[in-house]
Each structure stands twice: as structure tokens, then as C-alpha cells.
Amino acid sequence: MGLLDNMKARLAPAKDKVSDLARQHGDKVQHGIDKAAKAVDERTKGKYSDRIQAGTGKAKEAMDRLAHKEGPAADTGQATPPTHPEGPPPAS
């Protein structure tokens, strides 16, 4: 077993605990993220609003990933298949 595998095995219980806490208290955490973003935006007088909103969105996405609230593609660990807006390939 390699070092990385050993570390993953030891951290798995902690990851499960964090995931459970994110599920239980996700709404409170997201409220806190919004509250902190508002406070920072007020202190900077709106100068960095776009960056604050981007960071807030990323933080909320991370919380959703921790709580396993993503769609069915995330549950399987696979990416969603690419779509082809031009339609099916021509027949030969």
C-alpha cells in the first residue's frame, strides 16, 4: 500500500464525519457564507462584489459536494456525457 493510499484510508472516517455534518448543518453554513460575503462587500464598499459573489458561489458548491447534494452524475463519479447540438453524425 502506497503512502497516498495509506493517507486516504486514514482520512476516510474524517471525510464521512465532515460529510454528515455538511448534510445536517448545510443551511446554517450557507447562511454564514452569505452573511460573511455581505459583511466583506459592505466593508469594501462594493469594490470587489463580483469576486465576492464568485467566491461565495464556489464555497456553496463545495458545501454541496461535501454533502453529496449533486445530481446523479456525481453519485457515480462520472462526468456527464457531452452533448452534440449539431445533431447525430451523418450516415456513411
C-alpha positions as CSV (number, residue, x, y, z in Angstrom):
1,M,0.0,0.0,0.0
2,G,1.4,3.3,-1.0
3,L,1.7,6.5,1.0
4,L,-1.3,8.1,-0.7
5,D,-3.5,5.0,-0.3
6,N,-2.5,4.9,3.4
7,M,-3.4,8.5,3.9
8,K,-6.8,8.1,2.1
9,A,-7.6,5.1,4.3
10,R,-6.8,7.0,7.5
11,L,-8.8,10.1,6.4
12,A,-11.9,8.2,5.2
13,P,-13.6,8.3,8.7
14,A,-13.0,12.1,8.9
15,K,-14.4,12.6,5.4
16,D,-17.5,10.7,6.4
17,K,-17.9,12.8,9.5
18,V,-17.5,16.1,7.6
19,S,-20.0,14.9,5.0
20,D,-22.5,14.1,7.7
21,L,-22.0,17.5,9.3
22,A,-22.4,19.2,6.0
23,R,-25.7,17.4,5.4
24,Q,-27.0,18.2,8.9
25,H,-25.9,21.9,9.0
26,G,-25.5,22.8,5.4
27,D,-28.2,25.5,5.6
28,K,-26.5,27.2,8.5
29,V,-23.2,27.1,6.8
30,Q,-24.6,28.6,3.6
31,H,-26.3,31.3,5.6
32,G,-23.0,32.1,7.3
33,I,-21.3,32.2,3.9
34,D,-23.9,34.7,2.7
35,K,-23.5,36.8,5.9
36,A,-19.7,36.9,5.6
37,A,-19.9,37.8,1.9
38,K,-22.3,40.7,2.7
39,A,-20.1,42.0,5.5
40,V,-17.0,41.9,3.3
41,D,-18.9,43.6,0.4
42,E,-20.0,46.4,2.8
43,R,-16.5,46.9,4.1
44,T,-15.0,47.1,0.6
45,K,-17.9,49.4,-0.4
46,G,-18.8,47.1,-3.3
47,K,-15.4,47.4,-5.0
48,Y,-15.0,43.6,-5.1
49,S,-18.6,42.5,-5.4
50,D,-18.0,40.3,-8.5
51,R,-15.1,38.5,-6.9
52,I,-17.0,38.1,-3.6
53,Q,-20.0,36.6,-5.4
54,A,-17.7,34.2,-7.4
55,G,-16.1,33.1,-4.2
56,T,-19.4,32.7,-2.5
57,G,-20.7,30.5,-5.3
58,K,-17.6,28.3,-5.2
59,A,-17.9,27.9,-1.4
60,K,-21.6,26.9,-1.7
61,E,-20.7,24.4,-4.5
62,A,-18.0,22.9,-2.2
63,M,-20.6,22.6,0.6
64,D,-22.9,20.8,-1.8
65,R,-20.2,18.4,-2.9
66,L,-19.4,17.7,0.8
67,A,-23.0,17.0,1.5
68,H,-23.3,14.9,-1.7
69,K,-26.2,17.0,-3.0
70,E,-25.2,16.9,-6.6
71,G,-27.0,15.2,-9.4
72,P,-26.9,11.6,-10.5
73,A,-23.6,12.0,-12.4
74,A,-21.8,13.0,-9.2
75,D,-23.1,9.9,-7.4
76,T,-21.4,7.6,-9.9
77,G,-18.2,9.6,-10.0
78,Q,-18.6,10.0,-13.8
79,A,-18.9,13.2,-15.8
80,T,-22.0,13.9,-17.7
81,P,-21.7,12.9,-21.3
82,P,-21.1,15.6,-23.9
83,T,-24.0,16.8,-25.9
84,H,-23.8,17.4,-29.6
85,P,-26.1,20.3,-30.5
86,E,-25.5,19.8,-34.3
87,G,-27.4,16.5,-34.2
88,P,-26.3,13.0,-34.9
89,P,-23.3,12.3,-37.2
90,P,-24.1,11.9,-40.9
91,A,-24.6,8.3,-42.1
92,S,-21.9,7.0,-44.5
